[in-house]
Amino acid sequence: MRTLTYYVAATLDGYIAGPDGSYDFLPFEGEVREAVLAEYPETMPVHVRGPFGLTDTPHRHFDTVIMGRGTYEPALKAGITSPYAHLEQYVVSRTLTSADPSVRIVPHDPAALVRDLKKRDGKGIWLAGGGKLAAALRDEMDELIVKRSPVVIGTGIPLFDGPFAPGFVPTACRRFDDSGVSIVTYRRK
């Protein structure tokens, strides 16, 4: 059975983006970048796959991505209607209509979508963000992988924007001395 993994970058104080949706303050260079490109190449959007030398790199973990409108919006603003054309793409939004046939809009019940996707053959399902969608899908998550950066921003879009609900245990941690970033993997209890 396929798994749902929330793979995301976050600050020390638990934010995945600033109040305006920006995330350019999260480090992505040196050893961290090399590790991410080697281990999770399919998480790179189409417009950077070529420059990073990933054009023909096979998927290691995921063949499907689910994201909220706030995660999808920066690509649209840049004129990129299919940011992960190499993956099956779903955007959860009640108000968005897609201009690209390769992006499926899910207007309601993302949990039902995930349960259906898990029944199909394929690689894992990547939850790319955001915080409200992560909270809505928390009970469907099998794994949480957080690239924790040594940055504190005080406000913004939280890792989970929903009610208190414990349920994950750490299973692995990799630290990068050059940036202070750590990648921590958690599994559902």
BALOBA-1460 file (C-alpha; in Angstrom, 3 decimals):
// residues 189
<rec num="1" residu="m" x="0.000" y="0.000" z="0.000"/>
<rec num="2" residu="r" x="1.193" y="3.497" z="-0.822"/>
<rec num="3" residu="t" x="2.059" y="5.965" z="1.923"/>
<rec num="4" residu="l" x="1.437" y="9.670" z="2.447"/>
<rec num="5" residu="t" x="4.546" y="11.611" z="3.461"/>
<rec num="6" residu="y" x="4.519" y="15.238" z="4.538"/>
<rec num="7" residu="y" x="7.980" y="16.278" z="3.314"/>
<rec num="8" residu="v" x="8.577" y="19.935" z="4.096"/>
<rec num="9" residu="a" x="11.090" y="22.554" z="5.244"/>
<rec num="10" residu="a" x="10.405" y="24.384" z="8.516"/>
<rec num="11" residu="t" x="11.926" y="26.902" z="10.890"/>
<rec num="12" residu="l" x="12.939" y="26.132" z="14.476"/>
<rec num="13" residu="d" x="9.696" y="27.689" z="15.653"/>
<rec num="14" residu="g" x="7.580" y="25.510" z="13.352"/>
<rec num="15" residu="y" x="6.767" y="27.672" z="10.326"/>
<rec num="16" residu="i" x="6.938" y="26.509" z="6.697"/>
<rec num="17" residu="a" x="6.663" y="30.028" z="5.261"/>
<rec num="18" residu="g" x="6.462" y="33.644" z="6.297"/>
<rec num="19" residu="p" x="3.142" y="35.497" z="6.676"/>
<rec num="20" residu="d" x="3.274" y="36.404" z="2.975"/>
<rec num="21" residu="g" x="4.020" y="32.813" z="1.886"/>
<rec num="22" residu="s" x="7.722" y="33.469" z="1.317"/>
<rec num="23" residu="y" x="10.228" y="30.735" z="2.110"/>
<rec num="24" residu="d" x="13.451" y="32.051" z="0.560"/>
<rec num="25" residu="f" x="14.958" y="32.511" z="4.046"/>
<rec num="26" residu="l" x="15.156" y="28.702" z="4.466"/>
<rec num="27" residu="p" x="18.673" y="27.558" z="3.481"/>
<rec num="28" residu="f" x="19.041" y="25.308" z="0.460"/>
<rec num="29" residu="e" x="22.736" y="25.147" z="-0.303"/>
<rec num="30" residu="g" x="25.850" y="23.071" z="0.298"/>
<rec num="31" residu="e" x="25.465" y="19.638" z="1.880"/>
<rec num="32" residu="v" x="21.712" y="20.017" z="2.429"/>
<rec num="33" residu="r" x="21.052" y="20.752" z="-1.227"/>
<rec num="34" residu="e" x="23.243" y="17.868" z="-2.355"/>
<rec num="35" residu="a" x="21.504" y="15.466" z="0.061"/>
<rec num="36" residu="v" x="18.014" y="16.564" z="-1.020"/>
<rec num="37" residu="l" x="18.850" y="16.386" z="-4.724"/>
<rec num="38" residu="a" x="20.262" y="12.874" z="-4.265"/>
<rec num="39" residu="e" x="17.554" y="11.474" z="-1.978"/>
<rec num="40" residu="y" x="14.407" y="13.355" z="-3.088"/>
<rec num="41" residu="p" x="15.042" y="14.502" z="-6.677"/>
<rec num="42" residu="e" x="11.358" y="14.287" z="-7.610"/>
<rec num="43" residu="t" x="10.550" y="17.079" z="-5.124"/>
<rec num="44" residu="m" x="12.265" y="19.639" z="-7.333"/>
<rec num="45" residu="p" x="9.867" y="21.590" z="-9.562"/>
<rec num="46" residu="v" x="10.138" y="21.346" z="-13.326"/>
<rec num="47" residu="h" x="11.798" y="24.741" z="-13.841"/>
<rec num="48" residu="v" x="14.836" y="23.791" z="-11.689"/>
<rec num="49" residu="r" x="15.230" y="20.126" z="-12.654"/>
<rec num="50" residu="g" x="17.377" y="20.987" z="-15.695"/>
<rec num="51" residu="p" x="19.700" y="23.438" z="-13.918"/>
<rec num="52" residu="f" x="20.162" y="20.922" z="-11.079"/>
<rec num="53" residu="g" x="20.953" y="18.123" z="-13.550"/>
<rec num="54" residu="l" x="17.827" y="16.125" z="-12.678"/>
<rec num="55" residu="t" x="16.076" y="16.044" z="-16.058"/>
<rec num="56" residu="d" x="16.237" y="12.257" z="-16.450"/>
<rec num="57" residu="t" x="16.667" y="11.320" z="-12.790"/>
<rec num="58" residu="p" x="14.208" y="8.607" z="-11.745"/>
<rec num="59" residu="h" x="11.803" y="9.101" z="-8.857"/>
<rec num="60" residu="r" x="13.057" y="7.594" z="-5.630"/>
<rec num="61" residu="h" x="10.086" y="7.945" z="-3.285"/>
<rec num="62" residu="f" x="7.097" y="9.737" z="-4.830"/>
<rec num="63" residu="d" x="5.118" y="9.735" z="-8.067"/>
<rec num="64" residu="t" x="2.233" y="11.895" z="-6.806"/>
<rec num="65" residu="v" x="2.100" y="15.317" z="-5.140"/>
<rec num="66" residu="i" x="-0.741" y="16.965" z="-3.206"/>
<rec num="67" residu="m" x="-0.556" y="20.640" z="-2.298"/>
<rec num="68" residu="g" x="-2.798" y="23.393" z="-1.060"/>
<rec num="69" residu="r" x="-3.580" y="26.473" z="-3.061"/>
<rec num="70" residu="g" x="-1.045" y="28.544" z="-1.115"/>
<rec num="71" residu="t" x="1.717" y="26.139" z="-2.103"/>
<rec num="72" residu="y" x="0.585" y="26.124" z="-5.751"/>
<rec num="73" residu="e" x="0.051" y="29.901" z="-6.007"/>
<rec num="74" residu="p" x="3.735" y="30.995" z="-6.320"/>
<rec num="75" residu="a" x="4.135" y="28.796" z="-9.398"/>
<rec num="76" residu="l" x="1.004" y="30.275" z="-10.968"/>
<rec num="77" residu="k" x="2.258" y="33.808" z="-10.292"/>
<rec num="78" residu="a" x="5.485" y="32.874" z="-12.105"/>
<rec num="79" residu="g" x="3.489" y="31.551" z="-15.084"/>
<rec num="80" residu="i" x="4.130" y="27.884" z="-14.227"/>
<rec num="81" residu="t" x="0.793" y="26.070" z="-14.375"/>
<rec num="82" residu="s" x="2.252" y="22.568" z="-13.930"/>
<rec num="83" residu="p" x="5.120" y="22.873" z="-11.417"/>
<rec num="84" residu="y" x="5.575" y="19.121" z="-10.963"/>
<rec num="85" residu="a" x="4.756" y="17.867" z="-14.461"/>
<rec num="86" residu="h" x="6.900" y="14.791" z="-13.778"/>
<rec num="87" residu="l" x="4.446" y="13.773" z="-10.994"/>
<rec num="88" residu="e" x="0.704" y="13.224" z="-10.786"/>
<rec num="89" residu="q" x="-0.452" y="16.595" z="-9.358"/>
<rec num="90" residu="y" x="-3.388" y="17.489" z="-7.109"/>
<rec num="91" residu="v" x="-4.224" y="20.918" z="-5.706"/>
<rec num="92" residu="v" x="-6.758" y="21.179" z="-2.890"/>
<rec num="93" residu="s" x="-8.803" y="24.352" z="-3.355"/>
<rec num="94" residu="r" x="-12.463" y="25.343" z="-3.224"/>
<rec num="95" residu="t" x="-11.957" y="28.401" z="-5.430"/>
<rec num="96" residu="l" x="-9.255" y="27.559" z="-7.963"/>
<rec num="97" residu="t" x="-9.933" y="26.313" z="-11.473"/>
<rec num="98" residu="s" x="-7.015" y="24.818" z="-13.344"/>
<rec num="99" residu="a" x="-5.722" y="26.197" z="-16.608"/>
<rec num="100" residu="d" x="-3.551" y="23.090" z="-16.988"/>
<rec num="101" residu="p" x="-5.085" y="19.652" z="-17.624"/>
<rec num="102" residu="s" x="-2.213" y="17.891" z="-15.825"/>
<rec num="103" residu="v" x="-3.175" y="19.504" z="-12.490"/>
<rec num="104" residu="r" x="-6.282" y="18.083" z="-10.846"/>
<rec num="105" residu="i" x="-8.212" y="20.422" z="-8.568"/>
<rec num="106" residu="v" x="-9.761" y="18.815" z="-5.480"/>
<rec num="107" residu="p" x="-12.510" y="21.106" z="-4.144"/>
<rec num="108" residu="h" x="-13.312" y="19.114" z="-0.995"/>
<rec num="109" residu="d" x="-12.447" y="16.069" z="1.137"/>
<rec num="110" residu="p" x="-8.689" y="15.678" z="0.566"/>
<rec num="111" residu="a" x="-8.690" y="12.745" z="3.025"/>
<rec num="112" residu="a" x="-10.978" y="10.752" z="0.706"/>
<rec num="113" residu="l" x="-8.610" y="11.526" z="-2.180"/>
<rec num="114" residu="v" x="-5.622" y="10.262" z="-0.177"/>
<rec num="115" residu="r" x="-7.430" y="7.071" z="0.845"/>
<rec num="116" residu="d" x="-8.274" y="6.450" z="-2.818"/>
<rec num="117" residu="l" x="-4.700" y="7.171" z="-3.987"/>
<rec num="118" residu="k" x="-3.301" y="4.795" z="-1.357"/>
<rec num="119" residu="k" x="-5.323" y="1.940" z="-2.890"/>
<rec num="120" residu="r" x="-3.734" y="2.459" z="-6.322"/>
<rec num="121" residu="d" x="-0.416" y="1.059" z="-7.487"/>
<rec num="122" residu="g" x="2.547" y="3.375" z="-7.474"/>
<rec num="123" residu="k" x="5.189" y="5.060" z="-5.391"/>
<rec num="124" residu="g" x="4.514" y="7.236" z="-2.359"/>
<rec num="125" residu="i" x="2.333" y="10.315" z="-2.180"/>
<rec num="126" residu="w" x="4.067" y="13.573" z="-1.262"/>
<rec num="127" residu="l" x="2.179" y="16.213" z="0.687"/>
<rec num="128" residu="a" x="4.027" y="19.387" z="-0.287"/>
<rec num="129" residu="g" x="2.047" y="21.788" z="1.916"/>
<rec num="130" residu="g" x="0.538" y="23.818" z="3.432"/>
<rec num="131" residu="g" x="-0.287" y="23.967" z="7.098"/>
<rec num="132" residu="k" x="-4.099" y="23.805" z="6.894"/>
<rec num="133" residu="l" x="-3.972" y="20.933" z="4.419"/>
<rec num="134" residu="a" x="-1.423" y="19.130" z="6.612"/>
<rec num="135" residu="a" x="-3.765" y="19.462" z="9.597"/>
<rec num="136" residu="a" x="-6.670" y="18.150" z="7.497"/>
<rec num="137" residu="l" x="-4.582" y="15.148" z="6.395"/>
<rec num="138" residu="r" x="-2.800" y="14.437" z="9.692"/>
<rec num="139" residu="d" x="-4.784" y="11.217" z="10.273"/>
<rec num="140" residu="e" x="-3.861" y="9.973" z="6.790"/>
<rec num="141" residu="m" x="-0.119" y="10.698" z="7.175"/>
<rec num="142" residu="d" x="2.204" y="7.744" z="7.463"/>
<rec num="143" residu="e" x="5.436" y="9.719" z="7.601"/>
<rec num="144" residu="l" x="6.617" y="13.247" z="8.331"/>
<rec num="145" residu="i" x="10.008" y="14.439" z="7.074"/>
<rec num="146" residu="v" x="11.006" y="17.902" z="8.282"/>
<rec num="147" residu="k" x="14.060" y="19.789" z="7.030"/>
<rec num="148" residu="r" x="14.466" y="21.906" z="10.176"/>
<rec num="149" residu="s" x="16.440" y="25.116" z="9.607"/>
<rec num="150" residu="p" x="18.127" y="27.173" z="12.356"/>
<rec num="151" residu="v" x="15.892" y="30.152" z="11.638"/>
<rec num="152" residu="v" x="13.271" y="31.748" z="13.899"/>
<rec num="153" residu="i" x="10.642" y="33.958" z="12.247"/>
<rec num="154" residu="g" x="7.990" y="34.298" z="14.984"/>
<rec num="155" residu="t" x="4.970" y="34.233" z="12.671"/>
<rec num="156" residu="g" x="3.877" y="32.796" z="9.376"/>
<rec num="157" residu="i" x="2.330" y="29.619" z="8.001"/>
<rec num="158" residu="p" x="2.654" y="26.862" z="10.614"/>
<rec num="159" residu="l" x="3.761" y="23.310" z="9.913"/>
<rec num="160" residu="f" x="0.287" y="22.207" z="11.074"/>
<rec num="161" residu="d" x="-2.530" y="24.744" z="11.262"/>
<rec num="162" residu="g" x="-5.118" y="22.817" z="13.240"/>
<rec num="163" residu="p" x="-6.024" y="21.347" z="16.610"/>
<rec num="164" residu="f" x="-3.635" y="19.576" z="18.978"/>
<rec num="165" residu="a" x="-3.224" y="15.914" z="17.990"/>
<rec num="166" residu="p" x="-0.050" y="14.034" z="18.969"/>
<rec num="167" residu="g" x="0.907" y="10.906" z="17.118"/>
<rec num="168" residu="f" x="4.415" y="10.783" z="15.589"/>
<rec num="169" residu="v" x="7.706" y="9.351" z="16.828"/>
<rec num="170" residu="p" x="11.175" y="10.173" z="15.449"/>
<rec num="171" residu="t" x="12.884" y="7.378" z="13.527"/>
<rec num="172" residu="a" x="15.903" y="9.070" z="11.923"/>
<rec num="173" residu="c" x="17.878" y="12.303" z="12.015"/>
<rec num="174" residu="r" x="20.608" y="13.640" z="9.756"/>
<rec num="175" residu="r" x="22.450" y="16.842" z="10.679"/>
<rec num="176" residu="f" x="24.398" y="19.143" z="8.390"/>
<rec num="177" residu="d" x="27.178" y="21.072" z="10.114"/>
<rec num="178" residu="d" x="27.721" y="23.592" z="7.295"/>
<rec num="179" residu="s" x="24.183" y="25.016" z="7.570"/>
<rec num="180" residu="g" x="22.828" y="23.815" z="10.892"/>
<rec num="181" residu="v" x="19.919" y="22.136" z="9.107"/>
<rec num="182" residu="s" x="18.678" y="18.764" z="10.285"/>
<rec num="183" residu="i" x="16.385" y="16.385" z="8.419"/>
<rec num="184" residu="v" x="14.235" y="14.471" z="10.874"/>
<rec num="185" residu="t" x="11.976" y="11.588" z="9.881"/>
<rec num="186" residu="y" x="8.945" y="10.688" z="11.967"/>
<rec num="187" residu="r" x="6.517" y="7.794" z="11.604"/>
<rec num="188" residu="r" x="2.988" y="7.477" z="12.850"/>
<rec num="189" residu="k" x="2.799" y="5.818" z="16.289"/>
